[in-house]
Amino acid sequence: PPGAPTDGAGLGQPLPSGAAQEEYDAAYGLLGQGKFAGGEAAFRTFLKRYPDHQLTSNARYWIGETLYARQSYQEAAKAFLEAWQADQRGTKAPDNLLKLAMSLERLDKKQEACATYAKLLSDYRGAPERLRSAASRERQSLGCS
C-alpha cells in the first residue's frame, strides 16, 4: 500500500503492520537473508514505533551489526556505543561493548579497542562465556597490556 514502510533496500516489501514482535521478527529475518541495509532500515523503523519496547535494546544492537557487516566501522562503532549508553545494564550491553571494540580495532584505534575489551571483562563478569572468551582472544591478538 502507498505510504507503507518498506524494507529500505528498494525492494518495496512492506513490513508487517502487526505487533511489535512481528515487526522485530521481520527486521531480523532480513538479516538472515543478507539484506543488511533493509534490516537496518526496518530496525530503525521499529525503534521509532516502539522506543520503550522490551526488544529496543536488541534492535539497537542489530543496527550496529548491519553496519559492521557492511564494513561501515565508523558508523557501527557509533551505533554500538549509543546502544551501550542507552542500556548499560541490559542483556545486550556486553555484546555492544564487544562489537564496539571490534569496530574500533577495524578503525586502527588500538588503544580505544583495548580499553573497551578491558571494560567488558571487568564490568560484565557475568556476561556469557562466549563474549568473555572473544574479548580475551581479541585483547591478546591486539597485544593489549
C-alpha positions in Angstrom: 0.0 0.0 0.0 1.2 3.6 -0.6 3.0 5.0 2.3 3.5 1.6 3.9 7.0 1.3 5.5 9.3 -0.8 3.2 12.4 -2.8 3.9 14.6 0.1 2.9 16.5 -1.9 0.3 14.5 -0.6 -2.5 12.6 -3.9 -2.8 9.3 -2.3 -1.7 8.4 -5.2 0.6 6.2 -3.8 3.3 6.9 -4.6 6.9 4.1 -6.4 8.7 1.7 -4.0 10.3 1.0 -6.2 13.2 2.5 -6.3 16.7 6.0 -5.1 17.7 7.2 -8.7 17.8 6.2 -9.3 14.2 8.0 -6.2 13.1 11.1 -7.1 15.0 11.0 -10.7 13.6 10.6 -9.3 10.0 13.6 -7.0 10.5 15.6 -9.8 11.9 14.6 -12.0 9.0 16.1 -9.5 6.6 19.5 -10.1 8.3 19.2 -13.8 7.8 18.7 -13.1 4.1 21.8 -10.9 4.0 19.7 -7.8 3.4 21.6 -5.6 5.8 20.5 -2.2 4.5 16.9 -3.4 4.7 17.4 -4.8 8.1 18.9 -1.5 9.4 16.0 0.5 8.0 13.5 -2.0 9.5 15.1 -1.9 12.9 15.3 1.9 12.8 11.5 1.9 12.0 11.0 -0.4 14.9 12.8 1.9 17.2 10.7 4.9 16.1 7.5 3.0 16.6 8.4 1.2 19.8 11.0 3.2 21.7 10.2 1.6 25.0 9.6 -2.0 23.9 11.5 -4.8 25.6 13.2 -5.5 22.3 14.5 -2.0 21.9 18.0 -2.8 23.2 18.2 -5.8 20.8 17.1 -3.6 17.9 19.8 -1.1 18.6 22.4 -3.8 18.7 21.3 -5.3 15.4 21.5 -1.8 13.8 25.2 -1.9 14.7 25.6 -5.4 13.3 24.1 -4.3 10.0 26.7 -1.6 9.8 29.5 -3.8 10.8 28.5 -6.4 8.3 28.7 -3.7 5.6 32.2 -2.7 6.8 30.9 0.7 7.9 33.0 0.5 11.0 32.8 4.2 12.0 29.0 4.1 11.9 29.0 0.7 13.6 31.2 2.0 16.4 28.8 4.9 16.9 25.8 2.6 16.9 27.3 0.1 19.3 28.4 2.9 21.7 25.0 4.6 21.6 23.3 1.2 22.1 25.5 0.5 25.1 25.0 4.0 26.6 21.2 3.6 26.2 21.1 0.4 28.2 24.3 -0.4 30.2 22.5 -3.0 32.3 20.7 -4.7 29.5 21.4 -8.2 28.3 22.9 -6.8 25.1 25.3 -4.4 26.9 28.3 -6.7 26.8 27.6 -7.6 23.2 27.6 -3.9 22.3 30.9 -3.4 24.0 32.5 -6.4 22.2 31.3 -5.2 18.8 32.3 -1.6 19.7 35.8 -2.8 20.5 35.9 -4.9 17.3 34.8 -1.8 15.3 37.5 0.3 16.9 40.0 -2.3 16.1 39.0 -2.2 12.4 39.4 1.6 12.6 43.0 1.1 13.8 42.1 2.6 17.2 44.0 0.0 19.2 44.1 1.9 22.5 40.4 2.5 22.5 39.7 -1.1 21.5 41.9 -2.4 24.3 40.2 -0.2 26.8 36.8 -1.3 25.6 37.7 -5.0 25.8 39.0 -4.4 29.3 35.8 -2.6 30.3 33.7 -5.6 29.1 35.9 -8.0 31.0 35.9 -6.0 34.2 32.3 -4.6 34.3 30.5 -7.7 32.9 31.9 -10.6 34.8 28.6 -12.4 34.4 28.5 -12.0 30.7 28.2 -15.2 28.6 31.4 -17.1 28.4 31.4 -16.8 24.5 31.6 -13.0 24.9 34.3 -13.0 27.6 36.3 -15.5 25.6 36.0 -13.5 22.4 37.1 -10.3 24.3 40.1 -12.1 25.8 41.1 -13.6 22.5 40.8 -10.2 20.7 42.8 -8.4 23.5 45.5 -11.0 23.2 45.7 -10.8 19.4 45.9 -7.0 19.6 48.6 -7.1 22.2 46.7 -5.1 24.8 48.5 -4.7 28.1 
